[in-house]
Amino acid sequence: MARGRPSKKGLIADAALNLFQVAGYQGTSIDQVVLEAGVSKPTVYSNYPSKQLLWQEVLKQIIERSKAELDGLITQHEQCSDVFSQGWIDIWQHWSNAKDRLAAYRIHWGEPHKFSEEDSTLFAQLELSLIQALQRWMAFHAVSDSHFFVLFAISREAFLLPKIDPCRNDLKLTNESITALIDSLVQQNN
């Protein structure tokens, strides 16, 4: 293989990700992946014997990318000594604005019956990367772990859920109101 050229396996996974983001798991077929990647059907099946294995590979790539992005983002906030609420909100906004992660949520929450235990474990690893990043940020600011559940629930409701389902913006919180809520919660017991 020539240097700089992506492998066919990589092209197939990238094409599949594009399709999964638009059409979901059920709406994406191997035939569509073949067309999107510009490879033959036997090439797809020799690299990924099933759509489920292809999705698992895509999800693994999303997890790796997410961990690296979050690590870099938190390191940047630590170096700038940002206030807790500013970094917390930025982490959530970054997480909730990634099309690949939103696709993973839509697929796993919307089509859970399609997936094996291994698929569910991979999705749990994706969420764990967010949880670990948030816990790292809390530890940097010496915020008690007892606040995690409430902070996580508020943030998920405010940032992630409206991106997954735009009709579900029940809270309609602004960044200022979320900042005030986070600051008051953290200051109550610290």
Disulfide bonds with the S-S distance in Angstrom:
none
